[in-house]
């Protein structure tokens, strides 16, 4: 934690105003040392209630930072969908006005495919954002040779004692530390269609792939997605 230096500025301002208005009094002689001691505590003591320092809780800050970032990416994908739809409609209108014939019947096909593809692209991020806004589930997990930013393959035990094999194309640093040090990982919004992994108080996340471990079937894991 960095010292909260700004409390020294507040103390200096309050002390200066008091001395200008009241001058040096017996109250000042007692109040200034007490106030300075309290200021030292506010500056250097690490764990103080948020309602004392006026700061947001660190976990809330990182969650808000991650949620803003995801919201902007979702807004960008939404804009791409609507832009593609508008261009498709404009191309169809132009084909009707300037050409006629078969062209107006052919133009909507590629436009519709592009819009549907972008809509699916947006929907995937929307589901991930919903997971990140949901509850977090801690599960036991293990992996060998875990390195930040590199692919990870390992095993985890989901709620209900379901053992699964998971794959991350690239593990964020905090996720890698949890796997290597504490042999656990945190699932966002579980159960969900996506395997969204991160930390409740972390700033990043990763979307992995999983396969259910069954005795009568071979466990296969598709290629994973890159960490966000």
Backbone bond lengths (Angstrom), bond angles and torsions (degrees), N, CA, C in turn:
res aa  C-N    CA-C-N  psi(-1)  N-CA   C-N-CA  omega(-1)  CA-C   N-CA-C  phi
1 X - - - 1.451 - - 1.519 110.45 -
2 X 1.317 117.69 135.07 1.452 121.69 176.77 1.521 109.56 -81.94
3 X 1.356 118.21 143.05 1.478 119.94 177.04 1.522 111.17 -58.30
4 X 1.295 115.92 145.14 1.472 121.03 179.60 1.527 108.42 -88.20
5 X 1.343 116.12 76.19 1.464 121.16 -172.91 1.517 112.50 -61.34
6 X 1.316 117.50 -26.69 1.463 119.61 -173.93 1.531 112.53 -63.80
7 X 1.354 117.67 -19.80 1.470 118.86 177.85 1.533 111.24 -68.21
8 X 1.344 118.27 -27.84 1.463 120.07 174.28 1.527 110.49 -63.59
9 X 1.340 116.05 -39.36 1.466 119.57 178.32 1.522 111.02 -64.05
10 X 1.342 116.21 -42.42 1.456 119.35 177.97 1.534 111.28 -62.22
11 X 1.329 116.06 -42.15 1.470 119.49 179.51 1.520 110.93 -62.27
12 X 1.341 116.20 -43.37 1.465 119.78 -179.82 1.522 111.55 -62.27
13 X 1.328 116.97 -41.39 1.465 120.41 179.95 1.523 111.09 -65.36
14 X 1.334 117.17 -47.19 1.470 120.94 -179.00 1.526 110.60 -63.73
15 X 1.346 117.25 -42.45 1.467 120.44 -179.98 1.519 111.15 -64.44
16 X 1.344 116.85 -41.80 1.469 120.21 -179.25 1.522 110.99 -64.49
17 X 1.328 117.03 -43.79 1.470 120.43 179.14 1.514 110.64 -62.76
18 X 1.349 116.59 -42.46 1.476 119.59 -179.41 1.525 111.14 -63.81
19 X 1.352 117.52 -43.06 1.461 120.25 -179.80 1.521 112.16 -66.09
20 X 1.352 116.85 -35.89 1.463 119.88 178.48 1.518 112.04 -68.71
21 X 1.323 116.72 -37.06 1.468 120.53 -176.07 1.529 111.65 -85.23
22 X 1.334 116.89 -47.91 1.460 120.94 -173.14 1.525 113.19 -98.84
23 X 1.354 116.65 -24.53 1.453 118.83 -173.63 1.513 111.18 76.86
24 X 1.338 115.36 -168.70 1.478 119.58 -179.26 1.525 109.32 -87.25
25 X 1.301 116.70 115.18 1.462 123.03 -179.69 1.523 108.87 -128.09
26 X 1.348 114.74 176.17 1.471 119.00 176.26 1.527 110.44 -63.04
27 X 1.321 116.53 -37.58 1.474 119.67 177.57 1.517 111.02 -62.65
28 X 1.343 115.67 -39.11 1.455 119.46 178.50 1.524 111.37 -64.37
29 X 1.322 116.78 -41.50 1.457 121.11 -178.85 1.519 112.26 -61.77
30 X 1.334 116.26 -31.07 1.465 119.92 178.34 1.532 110.92 -89.24
31 X 1.328 115.37 -41.93 1.462 119.97 -173.04 1.516 114.61 -68.93
32 X 1.353 116.80 -37.21 1.467 118.35 -178.10 1.533 112.65 -65.05
33 X 1.337 120.54 -47.07 1.478 118.40 176.86 1.525 113.35 -62.60
34 X 1.350 115.77 -39.85 1.467 118.68 179.13 1.529 110.26 -65.50
35 X 1.320 115.47 -42.70 1.455 118.73 179.22 1.522 112.39 -65.39
36 X 1.342 116.19 -36.84 1.456 119.29 178.74 1.528 111.07 -67.85
37 X 1.341 117.01 -38.42 1.464 120.20 177.00 1.525 110.78 -63.63
38 X 1.350 116.25 -42.03 1.464 119.27 177.93 1.528 111.16 -64.63
39 X 1.347 116.12 -36.21 1.461 119.90 178.38 1.526 111.14 -65.51
40 X 1.336 116.64 -40.14 1.464 119.60 176.54 1.527 111.48 -58.96
41 X 1.337 115.69 -40.99 1.467 119.22 178.25 1.523 110.91 -64.74
42 X 1.331 117.71 -42.05 1.459 121.00 -179.69 1.525 111.60 -66.18
43 X 1.333 116.47 -30.63 1.465 119.84 -177.61 1.521 111.75 -79.46
44 X 1.349 116.51 -43.41 1.461 119.16 -167.47 1.531 115.63 -109.41
45 X 1.317 119.17 -20.19 1.460 119.43 -179.57 1.522 108.91 -73.79
46 X 1.319 116.92 127.38 1.463 120.85 -172.21 1.521 112.61 -70.55
47 X 1.307 116.50 -61.24 1.459 120.33 -170.00 1.513 110.70 -96.89
48 X 1.296 114.97 94.27 1.455 122.38 174.43 1.519 108.74 -120.11
49 X 1.327 118.94 148.22 1.475 120.27 178.29 1.519 111.03 -56.89
50 X 1.340 114.91 144.20 1.456 118.67 -177.56 1.522 112.10 -62.31
51 X 1.368 116.09 -27.36 1.463 118.34 -178.97 1.528 111.58 -76.52
52 X 1.337 118.23 -11.18 1.460 121.61 174.78 1.522 110.63 -85.48
53 X 1.317 116.81 -44.99 1.469 121.06 -176.95 1.520 113.45 -87.64
54 X 1.338 116.74 -19.00 1.459 119.77 -176.71 1.508 113.64 78.39
55 X 1.345 117.08 8.15 1.458 120.77 -179.91 1.510 110.52 -89.93
56 X 1.339 115.20 153.66 1.454 120.07 171.01 1.517 109.08 -73.47
57 X 1.329 115.62 149.45 1.450 118.90 175.89 1.529 109.55 -65.03
58 X 1.367 117.60 140.05 1.471 119.79 -178.01 1.513 112.86 -54.84
59 X 1.348 117.24 -40.45 1.465 119.41 -179.11 1.515 110.89 -62.68
60 X 1.324 116.73 -36.37 1.464 119.90 179.18 1.524 110.44 -69.19
61 X 1.339 116.79 -38.43 1.469 120.04 180.00 1.519 111.26 -62.70
62 X 1.333 116.27 -47.31 1.464 118.04 -177.11 1.517 110.91 -68.45
63 X 1.348 117.37 -35.27 1.470 119.01 177.70 1.518 110.48 -64.98
64 X 1.330 116.83 -41.88 1.460 120.07 179.06 1.520 110.80 -65.99
65 X 1.329 117.24 -38.75 1.468 120.09 -179.76 1.523 110.26 -65.14
66 X 1.322 116.14 -43.83 1.464 119.78 179.80 1.528 109.97 -65.94
67 X 1.385 116.70 -42.28 1.462 120.93 -179.09 1.554 108.69 -68.28
68 X 1.260 122.11 -33.50 1.480 118.38 178.11 1.500 109.81 -67.00
69 X 1.287 114.35 -49.06 1.483 120.30 177.46 1.517 112.02 -51.83
70 X 1.352 117.89 -46.90 1.465 120.62 -179.80 1.519 110.41 -67.26
71 X 1.323 116.61 -37.88 1.465 119.62 -179.61 1.516 111.34 -62.97
72 X 1.345 116.80 -40.23 1.471 119.52 179.60 1.519 111.22 -66.90
73 X 1.320 116.95 -39.73 1.468 119.14 177.78 1.519 110.69 -64.62
74 X 1.340 116.24 -39.05 1.463 119.63 178.42 1.519 110.66 -66.45
75 X 1.337 116.70 -39.39 1.472 119.99 177.81 1.521 111.02 -63.42
76 X 1.336 116.66 -38.56 1.465 119.94 179.10 1.527 110.98 -65.04
77 X 1.333 116.84 -41.09 1.469 119.40 178.96 1.527 111.12 -68.92
78 X 1.331 116.73 -36.03 1.468 119.89 176.84 1.523 110.55 -63.42
79 X 1.336 115.70 -42.55 1.466 119.66 178.01 1.518 110.97 -62.91
80 X 1.327 117.57 -36.89 1.469 120.49 178.94 1.521 111.07 -64.41
81 X 1.340 116.37 -39.54 1.470 120.33 178.88 1.521 110.53 -63.04
82 X 1.328 116.48 -48.93 1.461 119.69 -177.84 1.531 111.46 -67.60
83 X 1.323 117.46 -35.70 1.470 120.15 178.05 1.530 110.64 -64.08
84 X 1.340 115.90 -44.62 1.464 119.74 178.68 1.520 110.99 -62.82
85 X 1.345 116.26 -40.33 1.464 119.36 179.04 1.527 111.24 -64.40
86 X 1.341 116.34 -42.14 1.469 119.77 179.03 1.519 111.68 -64.42
87 X 1.344 116.65 -41.16 1.465 119.73 178.36 1.527 111.42 -65.51
88 X 1.336 116.57 -37.46 1.459 119.63 178.44 1.526 111.21 -64.61
89 X 1.335 116.03 -43.10 1.471 119.84 178.43 1.520 110.21 -64.95
90 X 1.341 116.35 -41.65 1.462 119.71 179.04 1.522 112.31 -63.71
91 X 1.332 116.28 -40.76 1.470 119.30 178.33 1.515 111.18 -64.91
92 X 1.322 117.31 -38.70 1.471 120.73 178.45 1.525 110.80 -65.59
93 X 1.342 115.69 -43.22 1.471 118.40 178.48 1.522 111.49 -63.01
94 X 1.322 116.74 -41.39 1.465 119.63 178.64 1.521 111.81 -64.85
95 X 1.335 116.14 -38.11 1.467 119.20 178.76 1.519 111.50 -64.95
96 X 1.337 116.76 -38.16 1.461 120.57 179.30 1.527 110.89 -67.07
97 X 1.331 115.60 -42.69 1.462 119.93 -175.17 1.529 111.84 -72.92
98 X 1.328 116.75 -44.61 1.464 119.74 -170.45 1.525 114.63 -98.09
99 X 1.314 118.26 -17.26 1.456 117.89 -175.29 1.525 112.21 -121.88
100 X 1.314 116.18 -61.19 1.461 118.48 -173.64 1.514 109.74 77.36
101 X 1.283 118.14 -162.70 1.456 121.56 178.46 1.524 112.07 66.66
102 X 1.373 114.46 -138.61 1.457 119.79 -175.94 1.529 113.80 -83.81
103 X 1.317 117.61 -20.62 1.466 120.02 -174.75 1.533 113.44 -58.09
104 X 1.329 120.23 -44.47 1.471 119.13 178.13 1.530 113.25 -60.75
105 X 1.339 117.16 -23.42 1.459 119.10 178.26 1.525 112.01 -80.64
106 X 1.338 116.78 -23.91 1.467 120.55 -177.63 1.521 113.19 -92.75
107 X 1.322 118.07 -30.79 1.464 121.34 -176.10 1.534 113.01 -59.66
108 X 1.346 121.28 -41.24 1.465 119.92 -176.90 1.526 114.35 -63.64
109 X 1.324 118.50 -23.00 1.463 120.01 -174.55 1.528 112.20 -63.78
110 X 1.359 120.17 -57.35 1.473 118.59 178.77 1.527 112.65 -64.42
111 X 1.340 116.38 -35.73 1.467 119.48 178.61 1.522 112.05 -62.23
112 X 1.329 116.24 -42.63 1.467 120.20 179.29 1.525 111.37 -65.15
113 X 1.335 116.00 -39.27 1.467 119.46 179.09 1.527 111.23 -64.21
114 X 1.332 116.53 -41.01 1.463 120.34 178.63 1.527 110.81 -64.67
115 X 1.327 116.70 -44.65 1.469 120.46 -179.31 1.518 110.92 -63.80
116 X 1.322 117.38 -42.97 1.458 120.30 179.37 1.534 111.15 -64.98
117 X 1.342 116.27 -39.88 1.459 119.14 177.51 1.516 112.48 -62.82
118 X 1.327 115.98 -44.33 1.465 119.67 178.22 1.522 111.58 -67.17
119 X 1.319 117.38 -35.38 1.462 120.33 178.29 1.530 110.85 -64.49
120 X 1.335 116.77 -40.89 1.453 119.74 175.89 1.518 112.21 -65.25
121 X 1.331 116.51 -38.26 1.466 122.45 176.50 1.522 110.67 -61.10
122 X 1.326 116.53 -42.46 1.469 120.67 178.34 1.524 111.15 -69.08
123 X 1.338 116.38 -41.55 1.455 120.55 -177.35 1.524 111.53 -60.65
124 X 1.332 116.42 -37.05 1.463 120.12 179.40 1.529 111.32 -62.02
125 X 1.340 117.11 -44.87 1.461 120.29 178.66 1.521 110.86 -68.37
126 X 1.340 117.88 -35.09 1.461 120.74 178.61 1.523 110.67 -62.45
127 X 1.333 117.45 -39.06 1.462 120.59 178.52 1.524 111.08 -68.41
128 X 1.335 116.48 -37.56 1.461 119.87 177.39 1.522 110.50 -66.11
129 X 1.342 117.10 -41.73 1.464 120.81 177.67 1.523 110.84 -61.66
130 X 1.318 117.14 -37.29 1.459 120.52 177.39 1.528 110.48 -65.12
131 X 1.335 117.06 -38.28 1.470 120.46 177.11 1.526 110.70 -62.83
132 X 1.322 117.11 -44.34 1.459 120.88 -178.08 1.519 112.00 -65.90
133 X 1.322 117.54 -24.54 1.467 121.22 176.94 1.525 112.63 -86.77
134 X 1.346 116.70 -5.94 1.452 120.41 -178.53 1.523 111.75 -91.26
135 X 1.331 115.41 -165.14 1.459 119.70 -178.32 1.524 110.06 -82.36
136 X 1.332 115.72 159.40 1.461 122.56 -179.69 1.524 109.98 -106.63
137 X 1.320 115.70 138.85 1.464 121.65 -179.11 1.519 109.59 -119.63
138 X 1.321 116.38 124.04 1.460 121.39 177.54 1.518 110.23 -86.70
139 X 1.329 117.13 130.05 1.456 121.49 179.29 1.523 109.26 -132.45
140 X 1.323 115.30 150.96 1.460 120.38 174.80 1.516 109.36 -72.64
141 X 1.313 116.39 138.15 1.464 121.06 -177.54 1.518 109.04 -151.96
142 X 1.313 115.79 155.37 1.458 121.63 178.62 1.512 109.44 -148.08
143 X 1.318 115.39 146.47 1.462 121.65 177.66 1.515 107.72 -154.92
144 X 1.325 116.32 154.86 1.452 121.92 -179.81 1.525 110.26 -103.05
145 X 1.323 115.18 144.00 1.465 121.49 174.89 1.528 111.60 54.32
146 X 1.344 114.76 57.02 1.465 120.61 -179.19 1.520 109.40 -84.47
147 X 1.329 115.60 123.08 1.452 121.06 178.51 1.520 109.85 -132.25
148 X 1.339 117.02 135.56 1.471 120.06 -179.65 1.523 111.74 -58.23
149 X 1.326 115.49 134.15 1.450 120.97 176.85 1.502 115.44 81.00
150 X 1.347 117.86 2.43 1.458 120.72 -179.31 1.527 110.50 -117.84
151 X 1.337 117.71 162.18 1.475 120.25 -179.42 1.530 111.55 -61.16
152 X 1.322 114.81 146.87 1.460 121.60 -179.63 1.525 108.91 -134.70
153 X 1.310 116.55 131.82 1.459 122.66 171.23 1.519 107.92 -121.93
154 X 1.315 116.45 133.60 1.456 118.96 -178.30 1.507 112.15 -161.58
155 X 1.338 114.71 -171.50 1.465 122.65 -179.70 1.519 109.71 -121.24
156 X 1.307 115.58 148.32 1.464 121.41 176.78 1.523 108.87 -142.76
157 X 1.317 115.42 157.17 1.465 121.52 178.18 1.523 107.54 -114.87
158 X 1.320 116.52 108.55 1.463 121.81 -178.72 1.521 110.41 -78.02
159 X 1.339 117.27 162.87 1.472 119.70 175.04 1.528 110.58 -54.04
160 X 1.323 115.48 137.64 1.451 120.23 -175.11 1.517 112.28 93.69
161 X 1.348 116.34 10.00 1.467 123.05 177.52 1.528 112.33 63.29
162 X 1.338 117.23 32.52 1.459 121.13 176.07 1.527 108.73 -89.48
163 X 1.314 116.61 118.27 1.455 121.59 -179.94 1.522 109.09 -89.85
164 X 1.307 115.75 128.30 1.468 120.17 -177.03 1.522 109.67 -131.41
165 X 1.314 115.12 156.77 1.450 122.21 172.44 1.522 107.76 -104.62
166 X 1.330 117.35 132.79 1.464 120.39 -178.38 1.516 110.47 -124.29
167 X 1.317 114.24 158.94 1.463 121.92 179.15 1.518 109.20 -136.94
168 X 1.318 116.42 131.23 1.456 122.73 172.74 1.519 107.87 -117.98
169 X 1.310 116.09 128.84 1.463 119.42 178.37 1.517 111.23 -67.53
170 X 1.316 117.61 -30.63 1.463 122.39 177.02 1.520 107.77 -158.18
171 X 1.331 117.27 124.65 1.461 121.67 -176.28 1.525 110.18 -93.51
172 X 1.339 118.46 124.55 1.464 119.53 172.67 1.525 110.54 -59.05
173 X 1.329 116.96 158.55 1.464 121.08 -174.33 1.520 112.72 -59.71
174 X 1.342 117.61 -42.22 1.465 118.79 -177.90 1.528 111.43 -69.90
175 X 1.330 117.38 -36.10 1.463 120.60 176.82 1.524 110.28 -66.13
176 X 1.334 116.81 -42.37 1.468 120.82 178.50 1.522 111.10 -61.91
177 X 1.332 117.05 -39.26 1.463 120.59 179.36 1.525 111.52 -65.57
178 X 1.331 116.95 -39.94 1.463 120.40 178.13 1.521 111.14 -64.59
179 X 1.321 116.85 -42.51 1.466 120.27 -179.24 1.517 111.85 -67.43
180 X 1.327 116.14 -43.98 1.459 119.64 -176.07 1.520 112.57 -76.04
181 X 1.339 116.92 -38.91 1.460 120.00 -174.42 1.513 114.93 -91.22
182 X 1.321 116.45 -46.81 1.464 120.31 -173.51 1.519 113.43 -106.77
183 X 1.320 116.47 -3.74 1.465 121.73 -179.78 1.543 111.59 51.55
184 X 1.304 113.84 55.09 1.454 119.70 176.92 1.513 108.49 -154.39
185 X 1.329 115.87 164.76 1.453 120.95 171.06 1.526 108.33 -147.83
186 X 1.313 115.21 160.99 1.456 121.96 -176.50 1.530 108.99 -112.32
187 X 1.324 115.86 127.95 1.461 122.16 178.49 1.522 109.24 -100.73
188 X 1.316 116.66 131.40 1.468 121.78 -179.66 1.513 109.79 -92.77
189 X 1.354 116.05 128.80 1.455 121.53 174.76 1.512 114.52 63.86
190 X 1.321 117.84 25.40 1.460 120.17 -178.65 1.529 110.41 -73.88
191 X 1.333 120.75 141.64 1.469 126.42 -0.64 1.526 112.35 -79.45
192 X 1.320 115.51 145.43 1.454 121.31 179.53 1.521 108.58 -153.67
193 X 1.318 115.15 169.50 1.463 120.13 179.26 1.523 111.27 -68.40
194 X 1.327 116.60 -31.15 1.456 121.83 -177.26 1.519 110.56 -103.51
195 X 1.322 115.84 149.00 1.455 122.10 173.80 1.520 107.44 -94.22
196 X 1.329 116.02 90.55 1.461 122.26 -178.48 1.524 108.03 -97.24
197 X 1.325 116.12 118.15 1.453 122.13 -173.82 1.521 109.48 -118.52
198 X 1.313 116.31 138.24 1.455 121.73 177.11 1.510 109.45 -171.83
199 X 1.319 116.48 -150.63 1.454 123.22 172.79 1.516 108.02 -131.38
200 X 1.340 118.12 142.50 1.473 119.08 178.98 1.519 112.76 -55.55
201 X 1.342 116.52 -35.70 1.456 120.68 179.78 1.523 112.46 -103.03
202 X 1.329 116.66 11.60 1.458 120.37 -178.85 1.507 112.75 -88.23
203 X 1.330 114.55 167.39 1.459 119.79 -176.82 1.522 112.48 -100.40
204 X 1.332 118.01 -20.07 1.451 120.80 -178.15 1.517 111.98 -116.53
205 X 1.314 115.21 179.12 1.454 120.61 177.42 1.521 108.37 -156.95
206 X 1.320 115.55 166.71 1.463 121.44 176.94 1.515 108.42 -138.14
207 X 1.318 116.06 148.91 1.457 122.12 176.26 1.519 107.34 -111.44
208 X 1.322 116.54 117.16 1.449 120.60 -176.07 1.513 112.85 -109.15
209 X 1.310 115.21 -179.49 1.459 123.19 176.21 1.528 107.96 -119.15
210 X 1.320 116.81 148.38 1.448 119.88 -179.00 1.516 110.91 -140.47
211 X 1.321 114.99 159.08 1.454 122.05 173.65 1.514 108.38 -136.61
212 X 1.311 118.72 139.85 1.461 122.32 -178.87 1.513 109.33 -78.18
213 X 1.310 116.87 132.16 1.463 121.74 -179.43 1.532 109.36 -83.12
214 X 1.300 116.23 114.69 1.461 121.63 179.28 1.519 109.98 -127.94
215 X 1.310 116.31 148.08 1.460 120.22 -176.90 1.524 112.46 -69.16
216 X 1.341 116.00 -34.37 1.459 118.60 -173.79 1.518 113.11 -93.68
217 X 1.329 117.56 4.45 1.463 119.67 -179.76 1.517 110.27 -134.40
218 X 1.304 114.70 151.02 1.450 119.84 176.28 1.520 108.52 -78.09
219 X 1.314 115.46 132.92 1.462 120.53 -177.87 1.531 108.91 -83.26
220 X 1.309 116.87 117.36 1.460 121.29 178.47 1.518 109.09 -120.88
221 X 1.294 115.40 145.18 1.461 121.20 -180.00 1.514 108.93 -124.68
222 X 1.342 118.34 118.10 1.460 120.21 179.13 1.523 110.92 -66.74
223 X 1.303 114.93 167.92 1.472 119.50 177.73 1.516 109.29 -62.18
224 X 1.311 116.72 136.20 1.460 121.07 -176.12 1.493 112.85 -84.36
225 X 1.318 114.88 173.58 1.463 121.59 176.53 1.517 108.93 -99.22
226 X 1.305 115.06 157.88 1.465 119.22 -177.94 1.519 110.11 -71.91
227 X 1.326 116.29 152.47 1.458 121.17 177.52 1.524 109.23 -69.73
228 X 1.327 113.52 143.74 1.471 118.79 178.96 1.522 108.68 -88.75
